[in-house]
Amino acid sequence: MEGNEKQKKIKKNNGATSFVKVEVVKEFFQKQFGPFKGGHFFILGIVVIILIIGLALNKNSVSKGEYPEYSMVYQNADGELKVIAKNQKDGIKISSDSETRDVIYANKTNRYILFEKNNSLYLYDSKKKDDTTKILSDAVGAYFTPNDKYVVALDTEGHMYSYNYKKDKEKLDSDVTSIKDCTDTKVLYVKDGSLYIRSLNAKKDDKVKIEDSGVFYASISEDGKRVVYITEKDKDLKYYIIGNGKTDKIDSDVVEYYCDTTCKHMYYVTNDSESKLYYYNGKEGEKVASDVYEIVDVDVLNKQVVYAKEDDKEFTLYYKKAVKGDEVKIDDSLEKLTSAYIYNGKGIYYINDDSELKYAKINGSKIGDVKTVVEDALDGIIAYKKGIILVADTDKRSNGDLYFVSGSKGKKVDSDVYSSYLKVSINGNRVFYLKDYSSNSGDLYTTTGGKGKKIDSDVYRYVYVNDKTVYYLKDFSSSKKYGDMYLYNGSKGKKVVEDVTSMATNKNYYKVK
């Protein structure tokens, strides 16, 4: 990273638009927000960090009757942290300390919730209802494994532990500086400047040193079979195959990369004299372009990439289909890089300097004519199932026109829509939004692309769980810092709890296929 002003971030991609996994560890907080103090994000006015690993509620959730279906964590005016089920009148108290923060939902079950209180890590188990378990003192980070069978945690002394809910935590290693990633059975971490991987079962003495030198970034592929990382010294892009111990170097001076779910294929950029863009085909890197400033968007599965070149502070946007396709110029008059998005391998959206949403149809290694779809568009493209949504022609309060865009056609759905608070449903068909937002409140609406349906008025904030479970704060007092929490069940809203100061958001979202 030193001396490379154009490097923005290291990215990986599943073939569409998902980026790097969050590292909930001390190193991550320090890099992103400065020294770790907790409470860097303020959700509805209270000191709560909401870092959700995976989906709090999804199709893999346990059946009803095994234990209650918890869907929302909130804090009341008395400083109590509570969790509430969909059909409850009030929540179950899990903490009475106003210093509670770092709420983390489990990935695939509604049973477990992690939270921090007075620098200690606690676990709430809905099956035990009122009981919470202190897992670790002086905690700086924690993970649920993808299958939620383990909690992996790190303390200020560098001790790393695993916890399987049945007995006390077990130490996995010492002098650990950061946890990089986890699978259902393995943890990837840095110790003494070296990269290691080992089993989450403390009894298995299978620790393997992958890399001696320091690593800039490291992660495990989504299929759990490969570790991909970049070394600090030479910026070598390498992979390690879990199980057979094979390590291979792909290239040096790498500053940016995207990979598919297996990381057998990827795009990456080198920071040599020509800043080359490469496509890794599983065996070697094939050059795609030179003098590349930055990858703007990429679809690894379809071997499509949009990238920018810079000349005298002006950017030119290009498209190319790896590796033999022609380099196709999209736009050569950009003074700044804005949002761009490859939709389902079929088209390219981007926003130019004149705030126009542009679209070009993809036809193999070629693209069609660039067309203007929406004028006065905000620099923020959000994917939905059939294309993108965005807000245009905003006023001083950030209210504007909501558009549903499919291909080169944009449809104005509503006006006076608050641009900073849009939520696409899990299936990608529906959008929730606030309308006529002023003085910290507005009307809550939902639409599938037609006339919007009003849910309620005077809404301060809302949290989407699923199409039939949306919690929102209404009649919020700015002086008292609390309001009433309502539940929308798909047809109407009903008050469930009074005097609520905040709701912990969850990470249920539409994932581009």
C-alpha positions as CSV (number, residue, x, y, z in Angstrom):
1,M,0.0,0.0,0.0
2,E,2.9,2.4,0.6
3,G,3.4,4.8,-2.2
4,N,0.3,3.6,-4.0
5,E,-2.2,6.5,-3.9
6,K,-4.6,4.9,-6.3
7,Q,-5.1,1.7,-4.2
8,K,-8.5,2.0,-2.5
9,K,-9.2,-1.4,-1.1
10,I,-8.7,-5.1,-1.6
11,K,-11.9,-6.7,-2.8
12,K,-13.1,-10.2,-3.6
13,N,-16.2,-11.1,-5.5
14,N,-18.6,-14.0,-5.9
15,G,-19.3,-13.2,-9.5
16,A,-21.4,-10.2,-8.9
17,T,-21.1,-7.4,-6.3
18,S,-20.3,-8.8,-2.9
19,F,-17.1,-7.6,-1.3
20,V,-14.7,-8.7,1.5
21,K,-16.0,-10.3,4.6
22,V,-15.9,-8.2,7.8
23,E,-13.1,-9.0,10.2
24,V,-14.6,-8.4,13.6
25,V,-11.2,-8.1,15.4
26,K,-9.1,-5.4,16.9
27,E,-7.0,-5.0,13.8
28,F,-10.1,-4.4,11.7
29,F,-11.4,-1.6,14.0
30,Q,-8.1,0.1,14.2
31,K,-7.7,0.1,10.4
32,Q,-11.2,1.4,9.8
33,F,-12.0,3.6,12.7
34,G,-8.8,4.2,14.8
35,P,-8.0,2.7,18.2
36,F,-10.6,0.2,19.5
37,K,-12.9,1.9,21.9
38,G,-16.2,0.3,21.0
39,G,-19.3,2.1,19.9
40,H,-18.1,3.5,16.7
41,F,-21.5,3.2,15.0
42,F,-24.5,4.9,16.6
43,I,-27.8,3.2,15.7
44,L,-30.7,5.5,16.5
45,G,-28.7,7.4,19.1
46,I,-27.2,4.8,21.4
47,V,-23.8,3.3,21.7
48,V,-24.3,0.0,19.8
49,I,-22.0,-1.4,17.2
50,I,-24.0,-3.5,14.9
51,L,-21.8,-5.9,13.1
52,I,-23.8,-8.8,11.8
53,I,-22.0,-11.8,10.4
54,G,-24.4,-13.4,7.9
55,L,-28.2,-13.4,8.0
56,A,-30.0,-13.3,11.3
57,L,-33.1,-14.8,9.8
58,N,-33.3,-17.0,6.7
59,K,-34.6,-20.2,5.2
60,N,-32.1,-22.2,7.3
61,S,-33.6,-21.1,10.6
62,V,-34.8,-23.8,12.9
63,S,-38.4,-24.8,13.0
64,K,-41.0,-23.2,15.3
65,G,-41.5,-24.9,18.6
66,E,-37.8,-25.8,19.1
67,Y,-37.3,-22.4,20.6
68,P,-38.8,-18.9,20.0
69,E,-38.2,-17.1,16.7
70,Y,-36.4,-14.1,17.9
71,S,-36.0,-11.4,15.3
72,M,-35.1,-8.1,16.9
73,V,-32.7,-6.8,19.6
74,Y,-33.6,-3.3,21.0
75,Q,-32.7,-1.0,23.9
76,N,-35.3,0.8,26.0
77,A,-35.2,4.1,27.8
78,D,-34.0,2.3,31.0
79,G,-30.8,1.1,29.2
80,E,-32.0,-2.5,29.1
81,L,-31.1,-4.6,26.1
82,K,-33.9,-6.9,25.1
83,V,-34.7,-9.4,22.4
84,I,-38.2,-9.8,21.1
85,A,-40.0,-12.5,19.1
86,K,-42.4,-11.8,16.4
87,N,-45.5,-12.6,18.4
88,Q,-44.4,-11.3,21.8
89,K,-45.8,-8.2,23.6
90,D,-42.5,-7.4,25.2
91,G,-38.9,-8.6,24.9
92,I,-36.8,-10.7,27.1
93,K,-34.1,-8.8,29.0
94,I,-30.6,-9.9,28.1
95,S,-28.7,-7.1,29.7
96,S,-29.4,-4.1,32.0
97,D,-26.2,-2.3,31.4
98,S,-26.4,0.8,29.2
99,E,-22.7,0.1,28.1
100,T,-23.8,-2.9,26.2
101,R,-22.7,-2.8,22.6
102,D,-21.3,-5.0,19.7
103,V,-24.5,-6.9,19.0
104,I,-23.9,-9.9,16.7
105,Y,-26.6,-12.2,15.4
106,A,-25.8,-15.8,14.5
107,N,-25.6,-16.7,10.8
108,K,-28.2,-19.4,10.3
109,T,-30.1,-19.7,13.5
110,N,-32.2,-17.4,15.6
111,R,-31.0,-19.0,18.7
112,Y,-27.8,-17.2,19.6
113,I,-26.8,-13.6,20.1
114,L,-23.4,-12.2,21.1
115,F,-23.0,-8.9,22.7
116,E,-20.3,-6.9,24.6
117,K,-20.8,-5.5,28.0
118,N,-18.0,-3.7,30.0
119,N,-15.4,-5.1,27.5
120,S,-16.6,-8.7,28.1
121,L,-18.2,-11.0,25.6
122,Y,-21.6,-12.5,26.5
123,L,-23.7,-15.1,24.7
124,Y,-27.5,-15.1,24.9
125,D,-29.2,-18.5,24.2
126,S,-32.9,-18.1,23.4
127,K,-33.5,-21.7,24.5
128,K,-32.4,-20.8,28.0
129,K,-34.5,-17.5,27.8
130,D,-33.3,-15.4,30.7
131,D,-29.8,-16.8,30.9
132,T,-26.7,-15.2,29.4
133,T,-23.2,-16.7,29.5
134,K,-20.0,-14.7,29.9
135,I,-17.6,-16.2,27.4
136,L,-14.6,-13.9,27.6
137,S,-13.2,-10.9,29.4
138,D,-11.3,-8.1,27.7
139,A,-12.7,-9.2,24.3
140,V,-11.6,-7.4,21.1
141,G,-13.5,-9.5,18.5
142,A,-15.7,-12.5,17.9
143,Y,-17.0,-14.6,15.1
144,F,-19.9,-17.1,14.7
145,T,-18.7,-19.8,12.4
146,P,-20.8,-20.0,9.2
147,N,-22.8,-23.0,10.6
148,D,-23.0,-21.4,14.1
149,K,-21.5,-24.4,15.9
150,Y,-18.6,-22.4,17.3
151,V,-17.9,-18.9,18.5
152,V,-14.3,-17.8,17.9
153,A,-13.1,-15.0,20.1
154,L,-9.9,-13.0,20.7
155,D,-8.9,-11.1,23.8
156,T,-6.6,-8.1,24.4
157,E,-3.7,-10.5,25.4
158,G,-3.8,-12.2,22.1
159,H,-5.4,-15.4,23.3
160,M,-7.7,-17.0,20.8
161,Y,-10.5,-19.3,21.9
162,S,-13.3,-21.5,20.5
163,Y,-16.6,-22.1,22.3
164,N,-19.1,-24.8,21.3
165,Y,-21.9,-23.8,23.8
166,K,-21.5,-27.1,25.8
167,K,-18.6,-26.3,28.1
168,D,-16.0,-23.7,28.8
169,K,-14.1,-22.1,26.0
170,E,-10.9,-23.8,24.8
171,K,-7.7,-22.0,23.9
172,L,-6.6,-22.4,20.3
173,D,-3.4,-20.3,20.4
174,S,-1.6,-17.4,22.0
175,D,0.1,-14.2,20.7
176,V,-2.6,-13.9,18.0
177,T,-2.8,-10.4,16.5
178,S,-5.9,-10.9,14.2
179,I,-8.5,-13.4,13.1
180,K,-8.7,-13.2,9.3
181,D,-11.5,-15.7,8.5
182,C,-13.4,-18.8,9.6
183,T,-15.0,-21.9,8.1
184,D,-17.2,-24.4,9.9
185,T,-14.1,-26.2,11.1
186,K,-11.1,-24.0,10.6
187,V,-9.8,-20.5,11.6
188,L,-7.4,-18.4,9.7
189,Y,-5.3,-16.0,11.8
190,V,-2.0,-14.1,12.1
191,K,0.5,-14.8,14.9
192,D,4.0,-13.4,15.2
193,G,3.6,-11.8,11.8
194,S,2.9,-15.2,10.2
195,L,-0.3,-16.6,8.7
196,Y,-1.7,-19.8,10.3
197,I,-4.7,-22.1,9.9
198,R,-5.9,-24.7,12.4
199,S,-8.9,-26.6,13.5
200,L,-11.5,-25.1,15.8
201,N,-11.4,-28.3,17.8
202,A,-8.7,-27.5,20.4
203,K,-7.8,-31.1,20.8
204,K,-6.7,-31.4,17.2
205,D,-3.0,-30.3,17.0
206,D,-3.1,-29.5,13.3
207,K,-1.8,-25.9,13.2
208,V,-0.2,-25.1,9.9
209,K,2.0,-22.1,9.1
210,I,0.9,-20.9,5.6
211,E,3.2,-17.9,5.2
212,D,6.2,-16.7,7.2
213,S,6.1,-13.1,6.1
214,G,3.4,-10.7,7.0
215,V,0.1,-10.6,5.1
216,F,-1.7,-7.6,3.9
217,Y,-5.0,-9.4,3.4
218,A,-6.1,-13.0,3.7
219,S,-9.4,-14.9,3.4
220,I,-10.8,-18.3,2.8
221,S,-12.8,-19.0,-0.3
222,E,-16.5,-19.4,0.0
223,D,-16.3,-23.1,-0.6
224,G,-13.8,-23.4,2.2
225,K,-11.1,-25.1,0.2
226,R,-8.6,-22.3,-0.5
227,V,-6.8,-19.6,1.4
228,V,-6.0,-16.5,-0.7
229,Y,-3.7,-13.8,0.6
230,I,-1.4,-11.0,-0.3
231,T,2.0,-10.7,1.4
232,E,3.1,-7.4,2.9
233,K,6.6,-7.3,1.7
234,D,6.4,-8.0,-2.0
235,K,2.6,-7.9,-2.4
236,D,2.6,-11.5,-3.7
237,L,-0.8,-12.9,-4.4
238,K,-0.8,-16.5,-3.3
239,Y,-3.2,-19.3,-2.6
240,Y,-3.0,-22.3,-0.2
241,I,-5.1,-25.4,-0.7
242,I,-6.5,-26.6,2.6
243,G,-5.9,-30.3,3.1
244,N,-2.9,-31.0,0.8
245,G,-0.8,-28.1,2.0
246,K,0.0,-26.8,-1.5
247,T,1.0,-23.2,-1.8
248,D,1.3,-21.4,-5.1
249,K,2.3,-17.8,-6.1
250,I,0.1,-16.2,-8.7
251,D,1.8,-12.9,-9.1
252,S,3.7,-10.0,-7.4
253,D,3.0,-6.3,-6.7
254,V,-0.8,-7.1,-6.5
255,V,-2.9,-4.3,-5.1
256,E,-6.5,-5.3,-5.9
257,Y,-8.3,-8.5,-6.6
258,Y,-11.7,-10.2,-7.1
259,C,-12.3,-13.9,-7.0
260,D,-15.2,-16.3,-7.6
261,T,-16.6,-18.6,-4.8
262,T,-13.7,-21.1,-5.2
263,C,-11.0,-18.5,-5.8
264,K,-9.8,-20.7,-8.7
265,H,-10.5,-17.8,-11.0
266,M,-10.0,-14.1,-10.3
267,Y,-9.2,-10.7,-11.6
268,Y,-6.4,-8.7,-10.1
269,V,-4.3,-5.6,-10.7
270,T,-0.6,-5.2,-10.3
271,N,1.2,-2.1,-9.2
272,D,4.2,-2.3,-11.5
273,S,5.2,0.3,-14.0
274,E,2.1,-0.3,-16.2
275,S,-0.5,-1.2,-13.6
276,K,-1.6,-4.3,-15.4
277,L,-5.0,-6.0,-15.1
278,Y,-5.0,-9.8,-15.2
279,Y,-7.4,-12.7,-15.3
280,Y,-6.3,-15.8,-13.4
281,N,-7.7,-18.9,-15.2
282,G,-6.8,-21.4,-12.5
283,K,-3.3,-22.0,-13.9
284,E,-1.8,-18.6,-14.7
285,G,-2.5,-14.9,-15.0
286,E,-3.5,-13.7,-18.4
287,K,-3.1,-10.0,-19.1
288,V,-6.3,-8.2,-19.8
289,A,-5.2,-4.5,-19.9
290,S,-2.4,-2.1,-19.0
291,D,-2.3,1.3,-17.3
292,V,-5.3,0.4,-15.2
293,Y,-6.2,2.8,-12.4
294,E,-8.8,0.7,-10.7
295,I,-11.3,-2.1,-11.2
296,V,-14.7,-0.5,-11.1
297,D,-16.9,-3.6,-11.2
298,V,-16.5,-7.2,-12.1
299,D,-18.4,-10.4,-12.8
300,V,-15.9,-13.2,-12.4
301,L,-18.2,-16.0,-13.3
302,N,-19.0,-14.4,-16.7
303,K,-15.4,-13.2,-17.1
304,Q,-16.5,-9.5,-17.4
305,V,-14.8,-6.5,-16.0
306,V,-15.3,-2.7,-16.0
307,Y,-12.1,-0.7,-15.2
308,A,-10.8,2.8,-15.4
309,K,-7.7,4.4,-16.8
310,E,-6.5,7.8,-15.8
311,D,-4.9,10.5,-17.8
312,D,-4.3,14.0,-16.6
313,K,-6.9,13.7,-13.8
314,E,-9.5,12.4,-16.3
315,F,-10.9,8.9,-16.3
316,T,-11.8,6.6,-19.2
317,L,-14.1,3.7,-18.5
318,Y,-13.6,0.4,-20.3
319,Y,-15.3,-2.9,-20.6
320,K,-13.6,-6.2,-21.5
321,K,-14.5,-9.9,-21.5
322,A,-11.5,-11.9,-20.6
323,V,-9.3,-12.6,-22.1
324,K,-9.4,-12.4,-25.9
325,G,-12.2,-9.8,-26.1
326,D,-11.5,-6.4,-27.4
327,E,-11.0,-3.5,-25.0
328,V,-14.2,-1.5,-25.4
329,K,-14.4,2.2,-24.4
330,I,-17.5,3.1,-22.5
331,D,-16.9,6.7,-21.5
332,D,-13.7,8.9,-21.9
333,S,-14.8,12.2,-20.2
334,L,-15.1,11.4,-16.5
335,E,-13.5,13.7,-14.0
336,K,-14.4,11.4,-11.2
337,L,-15.1,7.7,-10.7
338,T,-18.7,7.0,-9.8
339,S,-20.9,4.0,-9.4
340,A,-20.8,1.3,-12.0
341,Y,-22.6,-2.1,-12.0
342,I,-22.6,-5.1,-14.3
343,Y,-26.1,-6.5,-14.2
344,N,-26.4,-10.3,-14.5
345,G,-23.8,-10.4,-17.3
346,K,-26.3,-8.6,-19.6
347,G,-25.6,-4.9,-19.2
348,I,-23.5,-2.1,-17.7
349,Y,-24.9,0.8,-15.6
350,Y,-22.8,3.8,-14.5
351,I,-23.3,7.4,-13.5
352,N,-21.3,10.1,-15.4
353,D,-20.1,13.6,-14.3
354,D,-23.5,15.1,-15.3
355,S,-25.3,12.8,-12.9
356,E,-26.9,10.8,-15.7
357,L,-27.5,7.1,-15.3
358,K,-26.1,5.5,-18.4
359,Y,-26.7,2.0,-19.7
360,A,-25.0,-0.2,-22.3
361,K,-26.2,-3.6,-23.3
362,I,-23.5,-6.4,-23.3
363,N,-23.3,-8.7,-26.2
364,G,-20.4,-11.1,-25.6
365,S,-17.2,-9.1,-26.0
366,K,-19.0,-6.1,-27.4
367,I,-21.4,-3.5,-25.9
368,G,-24.3,-1.6,-27.5
369,D,-24.8,2.1,-27.7
370,V,-24.6,4.0,-24.4
371,K,-28.0,5.3,-23.5
372,T,-29.2,7.8,-20.9
373,V,-31.8,6.2,-18.6
374,V,-32.3,8.7,-15.8
375,E,-31.1,12.3,-15.3
376,D,-30.0,14.0,-12.1
377,A,-29.3,10.6,-10.5
378,L,-27.6,10.2,-7.2
379,D,-24.3,8.3,-7.1
380,G,-25.7,5.2,-5.6
381,I,-26.8,2.2,-7.5
382,I,-28.7,-0.5,-5.6
383,A,-29.4,-3.9,-7.2
384,Y,-32.8,-5.6,-7.2
385,K,-34.0,-8.7,-9.0
386,K,-34.7,-7.2,-12.4
387,G,-32.1,-4.4,-12.5
388,I,-31.3,-1.5,-10.3
389,I,-33.1,1.2,-8.2
390,L,-32.0,4.7,-7.4
391,V,-33.1,8.1,-6.4
392,A,-32.9,11.2,-8.7
393,D,-33.5,14.9,-8.6
394,T,-33.2,15.3,-4.8
395,D,-33.9,18.4,-2.8
396,K,-32.0,19.9,0.2
397,R,-33.6,17.3,2.5
398,S,-32.3,14.4,0.3
399,N,-35.8,13.6,-0.9
400,G,-36.2,12.8,-4.6
401,D,-37.8,10.6,-7.2
402,L,-37.5,6.8,-6.8
403,Y,-36.8,4.9,-10.1
404,F,-37.0,1.2,-10.9
405,V,-34.6,0.5,-13.8
406,S,-34.6,-2.6,-16.0
407,G,-32.3,-2.6,-19.1
408,S,-32.4,0.8,-20.7
409,K,-35.9,1.7,-19.3
410,G,-36.4,3.6,-16.1
411,K,-39.8,3.9,-14.4
412,K,-40.5,6.6,-11.9
413,V,-42.3,4.9,-9.0
414,D,-42.7,7.6,-6.4
415,S,-41.5,11.2,-5.5
416,D,-40.2,12.8,-2.3
417,V,-38.4,9.6,-1.3
418,Y,-35.6,9.8,1.3
419,S,-32.5,8.7,-0.6
420,S,-30.5,7.6,2.4
421,Y,-32.9,4.9,3.6
422,L,-33.8,2.3,0.9
423,K,-34.1,-1.4,1.6
424,V,-34.5,-4.2,-1.0
425,S,-36.2,-7.3,0.2
426,I,-34.4,-10.7,0.5
427,N,-36.0,-12.0,-2.8
428,G,-35.1,-8.7,-4.6
429,N,-38.7,-8.0,-5.6
430,R,-39.7,-5.3,-3.1
431,V,-38.4,-2.0,-1.8
432,F,-39.1,-0.3,1.6
433,Y,-38.5,3.4,1.8
434,L,-39.3,6.6,3.7
435,K,-41.2,9.4,2.0
436,D,-41.5,13.1,2.8
437,Y,-38.7,12.8,5.3
438,S,-38.2,15.9,7.4
439,S,-37.2,16.6,11.0
440,N,-36.0,13.0,11.5
441,S,-39.3,11.4,10.5
442,G,-41.3,10.5,7.4
443,D,-43.9,8.1,6.0
444,L,-42.9,4.4,5.6
445,Y,-43.8,2.9,2.3
446,T,-43.3,-0.3,0.3
447,T,-43.5,-1.1,-3.4
448,T,-42.8,-3.8,-5.9
449,G,-42.4,-1.3,-8.7
450,G,-46.0,0.0,-8.9
451,K,-47.9,2.5,-6.7
452,G,-46.4,2.6,-3.2
453,K,-48.3,1.2,-0.2
454,K,-48.2,3.4,2.9
455,I,-47.4,1.4,6.0
456,D,-47.4,4.2,8.6
457,S,-46.6,7.9,9.3
458,D,-44.1,9.7,11.6
459,V,-41.6,6.9,11.3
460,Y,-38.1,7.7,12.6
461,R,-36.2,4.5,11.6
462,Y,-37.1,1.0,10.4
463,V,-35.4,-2.4,10.4
464,Y,-36.3,-5.0,7.7
465,V,-36.3,-8.6,8.7
466,N,-38.5,-10.1,6.0
467,D,-41.5,-8.9,4.0
468,K,-43.8,-9.7,6.8
469,T,-41.6,-8.6,9.7
470,V,-40.5,-5.0,9.6
471,Y,-39.9,-3.2,12.9
472,Y,-40.0,0.6,13.1
473,L,-39.8,3.5,15.6
474,K,-42.7,5.9,15.5
475,D,-43.4,9.2,17.4
476,F,-39.7,9.5,18.3
477,S,-38.9,12.3,20.7
478,S,-35.6,14.0,19.8
479,S,-35.3,15.5,23.3
480,K,-36.1,12.2,25.2
481,K,-34.3,10.0,22.6
482,Y,-37.0,7.4,22.5
483,G,-40.2,6.4,20.8
484,D,-42.6,3.5,20.3
485,M,-41.6,0.4,18.4
486,Y,-44.1,-1.0,15.9
487,L,-44.2,-4.3,13.9
488,Y,-45.4,-4.4,10.3
489,N,-46.7,-7.9,9.6
490,G,-47.2,-7.6,5.8
491,S,-50.6,-5.9,6.0
492,K,-50.6,-3.4,8.9
493,G,-48.4,-2.0,11.7
494,K,-49.0,-2.6,15.4
495,K,-47.4,-1.1,18.5
496,V,-45.4,-3.7,20.4
497,V,-43.1,-1.8,22.8
498,E,-43.0,1.7,24.2
499,D,-40.0,3.9,25.1
500,V,-37.5,2.3,22.7
501,T,-34.3,4.2,22.1
502,S,-32.7,1.9,19.4
503,M,-33.1,-1.2,17.3
504,A,-30.2,-3.4,16.3
505,T,-30.2,-3.7,12.6
506,N,-29.7,-7.1,10.9
507,K,-28.0,-8.0,7.7
508,N,-30.9,-9.5,5.8
509,Y,-30.4,-8.3,2.3
510,Y,-30.9,-9.1,-1.3
511,K,-27.8,-11.0,-2.6
512,V,-27.2,-10.7,-6.3
513,K,-27.1,-14.2,-7.8
